[in-house]
Every structure is written in structure tokens, then in C-alpha cells.
Amino acid sequence: MDSDCPFCPSNLDESKIRESNRLCAFFQGGDPVLIGSGIIVPRAHRETVFDLSSEEFSATFDLLPQIRERIDRELQPDGYNLGWNCGGTAGQEVFHCHLHVIPRFGDEPYAGRGIRYWLKQDANRRDVSGRNDPLKKSG
């Protein structure tokens, strides 16, 4: 447990738990843009999804049907995005593993654009000249 980690049990606002099991909990909280979104966090401090035990990984996915049922009932979204950010370069801001559960709606300005949309833009292209590119076939 990390005493400064906002997702560790001693620092969590238990009133925001919407679903839980023995190993993880789902929190929803006031994002003004991503209405209804939330995160599934393991109760034990794990930095990324790669650090979860197989039991914690399974417990995370065991919660998803309950979460979807709750959000479907309350908000009737048209779709969902699910995702983990692992490491600062990937956008992780709190270094306690958390799975984002984001309901999506057909009337959103970015409806139809998935979690990879921004990453696939030409402006995000890396300069790999002079680097070993594993996708290029050698001579």
C-alpha cells in the first residue's frame, strides 16, 4: 500500500463505490465530460495491469457485467470504451492500476472514434529512421 496513492484502500472515498468484490472495486465520480464513466481498481496496490495476479485480473472482469448492467439501466449508452493506461508515456497519471469504463453516446461530438483514434493520426507518427523497425522486412 502506498500512503500517497489515492486509489489505495486507506485513501479511497468509499461512498463512490458502485460495485465491488473481494479484490477490486468500481468507482464512478463526477467527470463533467465523461458522464457515467468510472474505474475498476484492485484493492491491493498494483502499478499497472501487468502487475495484477491472475485472480485480481479475473476479479476485474467479473465486475464488468454488473457495471454494464448498472450503466445501461441508468444511462442507456450506445457503446463503451474500456482501457488501461500503463506508464506515464501511455497517459497513466495515478500509478495504481485502474481500468477505465467509459459509456459512449451517439450524440457525442467524437462518437465513432475509438480509443486508438488519436494515436492513429499522422501527427502522432514517430520518426523511426535509423532505428530497427521490427515490421520492416529485411533485404
C-alpha positions as CSV (number, residue, x, y, z in Angstrom):
1,M,0.0,0.0,0.0
2,D,1.2,3.5,-0.9
3,S,0.2,6.1,1.7
4,D,0.1,8.8,-1.0
5,C,-1.9,6.7,-3.6
6,P,-5.5,8.0,-4.0
7,F,-6.7,4.5,-5.1
8,C,-5.3,2.6,-2.1
9,P,-7.9,1.4,0.4
10,S,-6.9,3.8,3.2
11,N,-7.4,6.8,0.8
12,L,-10.5,5.8,-1.1
13,D,-13.8,7.6,-0.8
14,E,-15.9,4.5,-0.1
15,S,-19.1,6.5,-0.9
16,K,-18.2,6.4,-4.6
17,I,-18.0,2.6,-4.8
18,R,-20.8,1.4,-7.1
19,E,-19.9,-2.3,-7.4
20,S,-17.2,-4.4,-5.7
21,N,-15.9,-7.8,-4.9
22,R,-13.2,-9.1,-2.6
23,L,-10.3,-8.0,-4.8
24,C,-11.5,-4.9,-6.6
25,A,-14.0,-2.1,-6.7
26,F,-15.7,0.1,-9.3
27,F,-15.8,3.9,-8.6
28,Q,-17.8,6.5,-10.5
29,G,-17.2,10.1,-9.9
30,G,-18.0,13.5,-11.3
31,D,-16.2,13.8,-14.6
32,P,-18.1,16.6,-16.3
33,V,-17.4,15.4,-19.8
34,L,-17.3,11.6,-19.5
35,I,-20.7,11.2,-17.8
36,G,-21.2,7.9,-16.1
37,S,-17.5,6.8,-16.5
38,G,-15.6,5.1,-13.8
39,I,-12.7,2.9,-12.9
40,I,-12.1,-0.5,-11.6
41,V,-9.2,-0.6,-9.2
42,P,-7.6,-3.6,-7.4
43,R,-7.8,-3.2,-3.6
44,A,-4.1,-4.1,-3.4
45,H,-1.6,-1.6,-4.7
46,R,-0.6,-2.7,-8.2
47,E,1.1,-0.2,-10.5
48,T,-0.2,-1.5,-13.9
49,V,-2.4,-4.3,-15.3
50,F,0.8,-6.2,-15.8
51,D,1.3,-6.4,-12.1
52,L,-2.1,-8.0,-11.3
53,S,-2.3,-11.5,-10.2
54,S,-4.4,-13.8,-12.3
55,E,-7.0,-13.8,-9.5
56,E,-7.1,-9.9,-9.5
57,F,-7.3,-9.9,-13.3
58,S,-10.3,-12.3,-13.2
59,A,-12.0,-10.3,-10.4
60,T,-11.7,-7.1,-12.5
61,F,-13.5,-8.8,-15.4
62,D,-16.0,-10.5,-13.1
63,L,-17.3,-7.0,-12.2
64,L,-17.8,-5.8,-15.8
65,P,-21.2,-7.4,-16.4
66,Q,-22.6,-5.8,-13.2
67,I,-21.1,-2.5,-14.1
68,R,-22.5,-2.6,-17.6
69,E,-25.9,-3.6,-16.3
70,R,-25.9,-0.6,-13.9
71,I,-24.8,1.9,-16.5
72,D,-27.1,0.5,-19.2
73,R,-30.0,0.9,-16.8
74,E,-29.1,4.4,-15.6
75,L,-27.8,6.0,-18.8
76,Q,-28.7,3.8,-21.8
77,P,-25.3,4.4,-23.7
78,D,-24.8,3.4,-27.3
79,G,-21.4,1.8,-26.7
80,Y,-18.4,1.6,-24.3
81,N,-14.7,2.2,-24.3
82,L,-12.6,0.1,-21.9
83,G,-8.9,0.8,-21.3
84,W,-5.8,0.8,-19.2
85,N,-3.0,3.3,-19.4
86,C,0.3,1.7,-18.4
87,G,3.1,4.1,-17.7
88,G,3.5,7.9,-18.0
89,T,4.1,7.8,-21.7
90,A,0.8,6.0,-22.2
91,G,-1.1,8.6,-20.1
92,Q,-1.1,6.9,-16.7
93,E,-1.4,9.7,-14.1
94,V,-2.1,7.7,-11.0
95,F,0.3,4.8,-10.7
96,H,-2.2,2.3,-9.2
97,C,-3.7,0.0,-11.8
98,H,-7.2,1.1,-13.0
99,L,-9.4,0.0,-15.8
100,H,-11.4,2.9,-17.3
101,V,-15.0,2.1,-18.1
102,I,-16.4,4.8,-20.4
103,P,-20.0,4.8,-21.7
104,R,-20.3,6.3,-25.1
105,F,-23.3,8.1,-26.7
106,G,-24.3,8.5,-30.4
107,D,-24.8,12.2,-30.0
108,E,-21.2,13.0,-28.7
109,P,-19.1,15.1,-31.0
110,Y,-16.5,12.3,-31.1
111,A,-18.9,9.4,-31.4
112,G,-17.5,6.7,-33.6
113,R,-13.9,7.5,-32.7
114,G,-12.4,4.7,-30.5
115,I,-9.6,4.7,-28.1
116,R,-7.0,4.4,-30.8
117,Y,-8.3,7.3,-32.9
118,W,-5.9,10.0,-31.7
119,L,-3.0,7.6,-31.7
120,K,-3.5,6.7,-35.4
121,Q,-3.4,10.4,-36.6
122,D,-0.5,11.2,-38.9
123,A,0.7,13.9,-36.4
124,N,1.5,11.1,-34.0
125,R,3.8,9.3,-36.4
126,R,7.2,8.5,-35.0
127,D,10.4,9.2,-36.8
128,V,11.9,5.7,-37.0
129,S,14.7,6.5,-39.5
130,G,17.8,4.8,-38.4
131,R,16.0,2.6,-35.9
132,N,15.4,-1.1,-36.1
133,D,11.8,-1.4,-37.3
134,P,10.5,-4.9,-36.5
135,L,7.7,-4.5,-39.0
136,K,10.0,-3.9,-42.0
137,K,11.2,-7.0,-43.8
138,S,15.0,-7.2,-44.2
139,G,16.6,-7.4,-47.6
